Each structure stands twice: as structure tokens, then as C-alpha cells.
Amino acid sequence: MWGPIRTLLRLRAFLRLVFLLVMRRCLAVGALIVMASACSSGSSSPDSTSDTPTPPSTLYAPAEGGTLKWKSCSGDSLDPLQCARLSVPFDYNNPSKGSFSLKLVKHPANFRTQRVGSMLVNPGGPGFGGTDLPENADSYFSTALIDAFDIIGWDPRGTGESTPAVDCVDNYDKYFTLDPSPQNEAQHQTLVDISKAFNDECEKKSGEILPYISTNASARDMDMIRAALGEEKITYFGFSYGSELGATWATMFPSTVRAAVLDGATDPTSNYMQGGLDQAKGFETEFTKFLAQCSANKKCPFYNNGDAEGAFDTLIKELDVRPLVVSKSRVSVNQAIAYTAVSQAMYSSTMWSELEYALAKAQKGDGSGLLSLFDSYYQRTPDGKYGNELEAFNAIMCLDDPGPKTVEETDSYIPKFLEVAPRLGISFTGGYSCVFWPAKPDHRIEITGKGAGPIIVVGTTGDAATPLASSRKMTSTLEDGRLIVVTEDRHTGYGSNDCVGTAVDNYLITTKVTFAEKAC
């Protein structure tokens, strides 16, 4: 989600955006408690026999009043970053139930005389905090935007340093490294049991807030932030899942939308399972490209005499039988970890070389490269700690669109995943967390963007997580969606080149857009 990447700093910023923001949009491995399809929006599967609650009203009266007390984040008078807290209710219909304290960070516009207003920004997820974007605004946004806007990011309810935040488990190895292709009923039952165990821990530690962290609720928080800033209309820039959040907000509060950009957009009409199938196909397409370019290049570490495809197929089978021991203190590198490593690299072609070396090392019995990619995917720190992004991701997703209500119905889609993604499809199956989720769903509203004015959607041709077709669907679903198509193998397009950067910047600053679709 994170014109060309001109400097090493910019490259590092992009990779950080990929690792910290983009990757969290879709945790696309079956070893996960949740399936990658959980990243999709929409209502429950149309094939489901479960009852689908009536979506909430799509139009709300804008909030009024409120204040924010900004202060230096660091205490250094030379540091431009300012921090604040905003209290929002657990339940807008019953404020007495409790409240969240949202953390906000502001990067003030560089030139106050040129200031256009405030721009809310969200990196995606769901489950990721958004304060990293203003904290590193120079890395993520153009000079033109930094000069013109107070860039304001916040940690949405249940995430980051907003309180209370979702917390479930400390050690991910136990929950996210199980065999995604069980060979017998006992192994299958282990997948079911671990999903239940994960949910039990979530309910034990965070049960009080689990019903209240849906996308619908976060969209209402956005309007509270706008009101507290004292602005009748506000600008928004959202990446990946941030497109879903932004489209939800624009549909709920169209009169408050000054301008909005949705980069790496999902299909708002999709459902739990169809979204997963679309993603599986997207990841398979990018991985097929990866293997083909390796087979065609003798310098590729995983060249294997021009048969990288066959070498991977052999390796993944061997890992199922003989996982690779990297450390006595860590789980052995098995299929689940390998699939996670592949998914990590498919978010951007800038990471393909790392995967080439990791696969080549694994062939020789060294799984450290794959484990490193796995750890990067889950943001594991050197001391073995994790943030709460995955827990929050799961909790929000299960509220927004829980999908099938039974293990059997979930499993019935396995053949479809294998059909659209012969190599990676199995890694999108085996997650049952939402089947047993303890909180009642709060299905995301129907997206229309009616009355919000023109909204720019950015899609890339080689996006595994949110395929271009999804961004096209978001564009057509919005009342006045305008599409920019970026030719790149990566998730999200802003920052790829001057074409998309200039088009997005000009629109955000002036609110004028002259195209229905633009190729970059």
C-alpha cells in the first residue's frame, strides 16, 4: 500500500510499507487461523444456509463538535509530529457500554499558507494501526501532499496503541504453522481444534471489545475525528483494506467527503468465499510469473535447469514429509511456512530475489530463508515478539463477513480453491476461526459512495492481494468512481511512477479529475 522509487530511503520506505501495511491486508496462507478470503468484503457466501442479518442503514447524520488536544509526540519542540487522543463509544447506539481511546498522530502541512486541510490516511489491514504513515510521511507521500495537508493517521479501534486493543496469543508458531493439507481426520481435527483454541484466547483476553471493532464502527469513528478537527469536509487516502474503510465512510457520510483515493481496492460486492477464490487466483498468477522468470534465467538461484516449477512442486512435497529444522527453539520449516514465505514475496516483485535464494537454500536442506520470510510476514521481532495485528485482523474480519457457519461448508470450497490455484490453493484453506467466532456479526454496509462526488481508485496489473478486477469492481460500484491502472507487479500503485503520483496529487489538492480511466 504502500515518481519512481528514486532513493534507497524511498526503497526502504516502500518495503516497510509492504511489510508493515500491505502484507496485513490479506494473510493469505491456509496455515493461518483465517483464510485469505477473509480479506474480502461483502456479505456472507450466497451458498451459505446461514441467515444474513439486514445490513445497517447506509446514511448517518454527521457528527458535530468535539475537540482534540494536540501536543508534541516526542516532547521536542523541533519535532513537527503532534499526538492526540479521542474517545469514541464502544457502541454508538448505547454509549454507556464503554469507550475506546483512539491514538492520533498529525504531520502538519509544511507550508501553512498553502494548507488545503486535513487528510486522514489508513494503511490497510484490517488490524493495522495508521500512525506510521504520518510519522514517516516523507517516505510515503509526495512533497506536494506533505506541503498541502495535515496528514493524520490513527490506530483504529482495537488496534495498535488505541485502547483497549485486541490481544489473543503471544506465540504464533503454535497457531499458524499447521499442515494446510491434512492427510487424515486426526490432522483435520487438529486444524479445527486450534481454531477454537485461538478463539478461546481472544475471548478470554479481549471479549469485552470483540463485538465493537467492525469496519462500520471505524467508519463512524472517522466522522468523529473529522468533527473534532473542526472540518465540514475532509480528505482521505486509504490503501488496500483502507479502501474498504474509506468506501464505507464515504457511503455513510457522503456530505463530509472532500476527496478520497482508494489504492489497491477490493471488490465491495464480493463475499467471503468468492473474495478468497479471487485472491487465490491472484497469488497463483503472480507466483506463476515468478517461477517462469526463474526458469528462463540461468542466474536465478532456483533455476534448476530451467524447471523452477517442477523443483518447487518437489520441494513442497518434501517439506510435508521432512520439515527442515532451523533452530531447536523454533518450529521446523514445513509446507505451511513455505506457503507463507511465498505469499510474503508475491506482494511485490522487489522481494522475488529473496524468495529465489530462500527456495534454493531449502533445496539444500537449509530452511532459514523461508523461516525469515515467514517471520517478516508476521512481523516477528528478533526477541520473538509480535504485535497484535493478526489478532485484530481476525476479529474485525469475523465481524464484517464471517462466511460459512460450519466446518463442512468451509471444506466444500477446497476443490474450487485447487481449481483456480493448483499450486497455492490449498494454502487458502483450513481456517475455521470465523466459524466459531464468539461475537455476533456486524456485516459491512452496501457500498455506493452515493453523493460523495468523484473518488479515485488505483489498481495495479500485477496485484496478487487485490487483483485489478477487484479495483475495477470498486470503481464501478461507486456512484462516481474514477480508475487509474498502474502497470506493476505489486500491491497498490501510488508511488510507482510519476504518472499515478501526479494524477493522485492533483486530484487530492484540487478535487478536480478529468478522466474516467487512466493508464499509468
N, C-alpha and C positions, 0 to 999 in steps of 0.2 A: 504494500500500500504505500506503498510506500514504495541552456537546454541540455544537453548530454551530460553525462557524469564526467566533469572536466578535471576533477582533482581527486587525490587519494582521500582527502577528508570527505568529499562527496560520495566516493565509493563506499567508504566505511559507514557513512550515514545511511546509504541505501541498504547495505547489508544489515545494519542494525534495524532498519525499518522492516526489512524482510523477516528477520529473526524475531524481533520483539512485537511486531504488529501484524504483518501479513500472515505469517505462519499460523497465528492463532485464529485466523478466520475459519479455517477448516482443518480439524485434526483428523487427517484422512488415513487412518490405519485401523484395521479391524481389531488389532490388539488393544485398541482403546476401549474404554468403557462405553463410549458413544460412537456411533457410526459417523462417517464423514457426511452422510446425508443430513445429519443434524444441523449442518451449516446452512441448509436451505430454509427458505421462508415459506409462508403459506399455511394452509390448513392441513389437517390430518390426511393421511392417504385416502384417496377415493375408494380404494378397495377395502378399506377397513370397515369392520362391522360395528366399531365403536360409535357412540353418539358424539357429534361435534357440536360444542356449545355455540350459541349465536355470538358472532364477533361483537365487540363493544362498538358504541357509536363512534363514527369517524371524525366528528367535528366537536371541538371543545371551545369554550369561551377562553380567550387568552387571559393569562394571569395578570394581576396588577400589583404594583408596589413591590416592597422588598428592598433590602439593601445588602451590599457586600462591603466588608471592611478589609480593604487590601493592605498588606504590609509586605515588606521585603522578605523574600523566601529565605535568604541567607543571613540577613542582618547587615549585609554590606551595602552601604549607600551607593556604591558604584555598580552594583548588580541590578540590572533592569527588571529582573523577574519579580513578580509580585504574587503572593499567595492569599487565598481567602477560603472560608468555609461557608456553605449554605445548607441550612436544614430543610429537608423535604420529608413529607409524611410517608410512612410505610404504605398506607392505603389512602388515596386521595378522597375516597368516599367515607372514610372513617379515620380522621387524623389522630384520634385518641389512641390508636393502636401502637404508636411509636414513631420514630423518625430516623432517617439516615442523615449523616453529616457528610456532605459531598466536598471533596478536596478540589479546588480550582487553582490553576496556575495561569498567569497572564504574562505574555510578552508584549509590552506596549509598542504601539506603532513607532517606528524610528523617527518619523517626521510628523510631529503633532499637527503642523499646519496642513499637511497632506492627508491627515487621517480621514478615512472613509467611515469607519465604525468598528464594531467588534466582529470577529469571525470565530465561531465555535468550530472546533475540529475534533474528529474522532478517528482513531486508528483502526478500529475493527475489533474482531473477536468472534462472538461476544465474550466478554470476560476480561478484556484488557483495559487498563487504565489509560487515560488520554493525556496525562500531564507531560509525558516525554516529548510530545510534539512542540508545545511552546518552549519547553526547556531547551530544546535543540532546534529552534525554529530556523536558524541559518542553514542547517543541514537538510531540512525537509521542504522548505518553501523558498520561492524566489525572492529576490531583493524587492521586487515591485510589491509583493504581498506584505512583506515584513515592514516596508515603509508605510503602507496604507492602512493596515489593520492592527488593532489589538488582537493578537492571536490567543485564544482562550481554550485551553483543554481542561477536561475534568475527568476524574475517575468515577464512572457511572456507579449507581447504587449496587452494592455488593462486591465491588471490585477495588483493586489497588489499595490506596490509603484512605479511601472513603470508609466510613464506619457506620454500622458493623459491616464486615466483609465476609464473603463465603469462605469457609475453611472446612476441608474434609479430611485429607490424609497428608502425611509428611513424606512417605517413601513411595515413589511412583513405580518402582520396579515390580512390586507385588501385584499391581493392578493393570499395568499396561504392557506386559511382555508375555502374555499368554498366547499359546498357539492359535492363530486365527482359522486354522483348518483342522478341527478335532477329528480324530480317527475313530472314535468310539463314543458311546453315550456318556461314559465317565468323564472324558475330556470335555464334552459338550456341557455337561452339568457343572463342571468347574467354571466355565465361562459365565453361566447363569449365576452361580453362587457368588462369584467375585463381583458381579454387577450389583447383586443385593448387598454384599458387604460394603461396597463403596457407598451406596445409598444410605446404609445404616449409619456410616460415619458422618456423612453430610447432615443427616437429620439430627444426629447426636450433638454435633458442634454448631450447626447453623440453622436448625429447624425453625427458629423464630422468624427468620427473614426469607426463607425459601419461597413463600407464596408471593413475595412482593418485589421481585427483581426482573420482571418481564421487560421486553422492549417497549410495550405500550406505556409502562410506568416511567421508563427512562425518557421517552419522548416528552412526557409531561414535565419531567424534571428540566428538560431543555427550555421549555417555555418559562419555567420558574427562574432559570438562570437569566434568560432574556429580560424578564421583568425586573429582576434585581439589578441588572445592568442599566436599567432605565431607557431601553431602546424599544421603540414600537415595532421596528422590523430589524432582522438580524441576518447575517450571512453565515453559511455553513459549508464546510468541506469535510466529507466523510469518505473513508477508504474501506473497501471490502464490506464486512458486516456493517460498517458505518454507513454504507449506502442504504441498508435496510432501516437502520435507526433514523437516518435523515429523511427517507421517504415516508416513514411512519409519522415523524414530526410534521413534515410538510402537508400531509393529508389531514392530520389533526388540527393544525394551526396555520392554515394557508395564508391568512391575512398578515401573519408575522414574518413571512419569508421575503427577505430582500433578494437573495440569490443563493443558489445551492448547487454544489458539484458532488456527484456520486461516482467515485472511481473504483472500478472493479466490482460492478454491481451484480447482484444476484437476480434471479427470476422471481419476482414477487408473487407470481401466480402458481409457482411450483409447490409441491408438498414434500413431506419428509422423505419418502422413498424416491420419488422422481428426481428430487434435488440430488439425492445420493447417487442415483444412476447417472445423472448428467455429469456429476463430479468425477465419478469413476471413469467415465469415458474421457473426460478432460485430462486426468492424470495419465491414463493409458496412452493417449495421443502424444503427450509430451515425453513420456518415457520411451515410446517407440522412436521418436525423433532422437532421443539421447543415445539409444542403442545403435541406431542406424549410423549416426555420425561417428560413433566409436568404431563400428565395423569398417567404415570407409577410411579410417585414419590410422596408419600403422604406428603413429606416435602415441596413440591413445593407450594408456596403461592397461586397459581392459580389452585390447584389440582382439586377442585370441584368434589370430589367423583369419580375421575378417568375419568372425562369428560371435560377436558380443552377445547376440540374442541367445544362442544356444548355451553359451557359457553361463549367462545369468540363470537360465532355466535349470541348469545342472546345479549351480551353486545354491539356489533357493531350496532345492530338494535335499541337498546335503545338509543344509543348516537345520532342516526339520529333523533329520536323523542324528546328526552330530553337531550340536551347537558348539561354538568356539569360546573357550574360556579366556577371558582377558584379565580378570582380577578375581581373587578369592572373595573380595568384598562386594562384587557386583554379579548380577545375573549374567549367564552365558549368552552370547550373541546367537539368537535363533531367528526363525523366519520373521517373527513379529518385529524384532529390532531392525532387521534388514529392510522390511517394508517401510518402516518409519523413516529410515535413512533415505530411501528412495523418494518418499513423499517430501521430505525436507528439501532435497535438491531440485525437485520439479517446480518449485515456486519461482525459480529464476535460473536461466542458463548460466549466470555468473557462478553458480555453485556446482555445475556439472563436472568440472575438473576434479573437485574434491571427491565426488562420488566415484569417478573413474578410479582414483587411487585407492579409495576405500574398498571397492569391489575387488580390485587386483590383489590387495593385501589379504582380503578374506579368502580368496582362492588359494593363497599360500598358507592358510591356517591362522592368520592374524586378523581378529575381528575388531581391533581397536579403532580403525577408521569408521566402521559402521556404528560402533558404540558412541563415538564422538559426535556423529551426525544425529544420532538418537538423542543424546544429551542436549545438543543445541536445540533440537526441536522442542524439547520440554523445558528449555531454559534452566537446566541444572547447573548450579554453580560449582566451582571446584571443591567446595566443602560439602557437597551433596545436598544442598538445599534447593527448594523450588518455590516459586511464587504461588499465588492462588488462581492463576489464570485458567487453568484447566477446570478446577472446581467450579469457578464462576461460569465458565463456558457451558459446562454440562447443566448447571442449574437454570441458566437463562434459556438454553435451547429446549430443555424439557418442559418449561412453562410455555414457550412460544409455539412449539409444534412437536408434541410428544410422539406422534406417529402411531404405529400399531400398538395394540394393548396386550398382545400375547407373544410369547416366545415363538410359538408355532407360526404365527402370521409373519413375524420378522424373518424367520428362517425361510419362509416360502419365496422370498425375493432373491435368495442366493443364486439360483440359476440365471436370473436376469443380470445380476452383477457380473457373473462369469461370462455371460454372452457379450456384454458391452466392453468388458475389460478382462480379456483372458489371462493376462499376467498379474494384474494388480487387483482385480475384482474381489478376490477372497479377502483382501485386507480391508475391505469396506464392510465386512460382515462380522457378526459375533458380538455386537454390543447390545446389551439389553437394559441399560440403566433407565431409560425413559419408560420402559415397560413397567418398572416397579417404582417410579419416582413418587415420593410421598406428597408433593404439593399439587393442588388442582391446577390444570392448565389455564393460562390466560392468553388465548390464541391471538396472534397478531392481527391487527385490523386489515381490512382490504385496502390495498394501496391504490390511490388515484391521483394524488397531487392536484386535485381539482381546486382551481382558484389561486394556486401558488405562483403562477407565472412560469416562464421558461426555466427549466432545470437541465443542466448539462450532465450527461452520463458519459463516462470514459470506459472503454473496453479495449482489451488487447487481444491480438490474434492468437497468441500462444499462452493463454491464461488457463492453467490447469484447475485452479480452485473455483474461479467464477468465469467459465467459458464465455467467449464473445456472444454466443447465442443468448446467454443469460442477461448480459448487459443490453442487448437489443430488446429483449423482452421487457426489461425495466423501462427502457426508453418509450416503448410503445404503450406501456401500461399507464405511464404518467400522462396527464392531460396535455402538457406541453414539454415533452422530453426532447432533448437535442443530443445527438450521439457524436462522440469523437472516437474513431477507430485507430488504435495505435498498433503498428506492426512490430511486435516484440514478443519474445518468449519469456514472459514474466507475469506476475500477478500485480495488477494495477499499472496505469500508464503515465501518470503525472511525473515529470522529471526525466522521461525517456528521451525527449528531444525538444528543440525549440518550438516546433510546430504546436504540440499539445500544450506546452508550457505557456506560450504566448496567447493561445486561444482561451485557455482557462483563466489566466491572469486578467486579460482584458474584460472578460465577462464578469468576473468577481468584482473588479474595480468599477466598471461602468454599468453593469447589469444588462448590457446590450449584447445580443447574439444574433448573427445574421444567417446562420446556416441551420439546416435540419439535420444534416450528417456531414461530417468532415473526416477525411483520411489523413492520418499523420504517420 
